[in-house]
Amino acid sequence: MAKKIANPKLEKNVFFDINKLPPEKGLLIFPISMSRTHASQNAVSCLEYIRNFTPSKVSKPTIGLNFIYGDFLYLCSNEKAAVLKEQFMHQIINHKNSIQKIIQKNQLEFQIQHAFSYMVWNQLYLSTGDFADKLRKIKDIYKKDKKFQEYVKEDCKIFNKKPDENQINFFLEEHLMLYLLSKGQIYLSNDYIEHNEKWVLWCYPGKPLKGEVYLYQLNPFNLNWSENRYQNARYNLEDKKLYEFDRIDLETYSPK
């Protein structure tokens, strides 16, 4: 009797690239880490990441792309706010201008230039309505959930971060914001899509963190955007794979 071979698409911790993005209107979300604007998320790298999607993965020209700068998130720091404000202002302006210059220089390749939008982190607070309340609830859950604490501290150790209050608050806020974004709870301004998106996929260079995956699997607010096939997923721009959180076994998974 022939041995039955399991469907690789159902295996835990095994992931693949996207063949085609949905034909319906949607948004790719590129969160930009302030620590990476001169490295893996500089303007040239970002445009190379975009080229991985176009034209091979695009079914129809119905996709917008939002860059979201994590400036305000990085105030989870002991550094003086005035110093960080000045630093981040220049980083964001220079990064955006550099992207715009590359897009304009390659107009035949990036023809729909108003499909690109740019946002900063604190705009997202106003786009959710009750973010502060949800963040408080997540922190309360974290204080009581030993598994959650374990995974966040593992992430800190793996990436050489000190698991102090600032770093834990950074991770919790970041994970919550992206979870809400994936679930359609955040208004995303994009002149091309005009808030008619049927799906949202957030993309980042690197594998998902354990704490992040755990929050999605926990789904603490019982959110479901069934229309969005990527509501429990993230695209890794480095290895070009879609990480589906429902298929991650956190006990055997490594984010590095």
LINKA-V892058 format. One record per pair of residues at least 6 apart in sequence whose ideal C-beta (glycine too) atoms are under 8 Angstrom apart, sorted by the first residue. I is the first residue (numbers start at 1). J is the second residue. Records with the same first field share a line. If there is no record, write none. Layout:
I: J, J
This chain:
8: 14
9: 16
10: 247
11: 247
12: 247, 248, 249, 252
13: 247, 248, 249, 252, 253
14: 247
15: 241, 242, 243, 244, 247
16: 241, 242
17: 240, 241, 242
18: 57, 235, 242
19: 57
20: 57, 58, 59
21: 53, 57, 58, 59, 63, 201
22: 59, 198, 199, 229
23: 59, 60, 62
24: 62, 198, 199
25: 62, 63, 64, 193, 196, 197, 198
26: 62, 63, 64, 193, 197, 198, 199, 200, 201
27: 63, 64, 65, 66, 188, 190, 193, 197, 199, 200, 201
28: 50, 53, 63, 64, 65, 66, 201, 202, 203
29: 65, 66, 68, 181, 188, 200, 201, 202, 203
30: 41, 46, 49, 65, 66, 67, 68, 202, 203, 204
31: 68, 70, 178, 202, 204
32: 41, 46, 67, 68, 69, 70, 95
33: 41, 70
34: 69, 70, 71, 74, 88, 91
35: 74
36: 42, 205
37: 91, 94, 95
39: 45
40: 205, 238
41: 205
42: 95, 98
43: 95, 98, 99, 101, 102
44: 98, 102
45: 205
46: 67, 99
47: 99, 102, 103, 106
49: 203, 205, 237
50: 65, 110
51: 109
52: 237, 240
53: 63
54: 109
61: 112
62: 193
63: 115, 193
64: 115, 116, 117, 190, 192, 193, 197
65: 115, 116, 117, 190
66: 116, 117, 118, 119, 188, 189, 190
67: 96, 99, 116, 117, 118, 119
68: 119, 120, 121, 124
69: 88, 91, 92, 95, 118, 119, 120, 121
70: 121, 174
71: 84, 88, 91, 92, 120, 121, 122
72: 120, 121, 122
73: 121, 170, 173, 174, 177
74: 84, 88, 170
75: 81, 84
76: 166, 167, 169, 170, 173
77: 84, 166
78: 166
92: 120
96: 118
99: 116
100: 116
103: 110, 113, 116
104: 113
107: 113
110: 116
112: 192
114: 191, 192
115: 190, 191, 192, 193
117: 188, 189, 190, 191, 192
119: 188, 189
121: 177
123: 189
124: 131, 177, 181, 186
125: 131, 132
127: 186, 187, 188
128: 134, 180, 185, 186
131: 176, 177, 180
134: 176, 180, 221
135: 172, 173, 176
137: 220, 221
138: 172, 175, 176, 215, 220
139: 169, 172
141: 148, 218, 220
142: 148, 149, 152, 168, 172
147: 214
148: 211, 214, 215, 218
151: 209, 210, 211, 213, 214, 250
152: 163, 168, 171, 172, 210, 211
153: 163
154: 210
155: 161, 171, 209, 210, 211, 255
156: 162, 163, 167, 168, 171
157: 163
158: 254, 255, 256
159: 256
161: 167
171: 209, 211, 212
172: 211
174: 212
175: 209, 211, 212, 215
176: 215
177: 186
178: 202, 212, 234
179: 212, 215, 216, 223
180: 186, 223
181: 188, 200, 202
182: 200, 202, 216, 225, 228, 230, 231, 232, 233
183: 221, 223, 224, 225, 228, 231
184: 200, 223, 225, 227, 228, 231
185: 223
187: 195
188: 195, 197, 200
189: 195
190: 197
198: 227, 228
199: 227, 228, 229, 230
200: 228, 230, 231
201: 230, 233, 234, 235
202: 230, 234, 235
203: 234, 235, 236, 237
204: 234, 235, 236, 237
205: 236, 237, 238
206: 236, 237, 238, 255
207: 236, 239, 243, 254, 255, 256
208: 234, 236, 243, 245, 248, 255
209: 255
210: 250, 253, 255
212: 234
213: 245, 248, 250, 253
214: 250
216: 232, 245
217: 245, 246, 248, 250
224: 231
225: 231
230: 242
232: 244, 245, 246
233: 242, 243, 244, 245
234: 242, 243, 245
235: 241, 242, 243
236: 242, 243
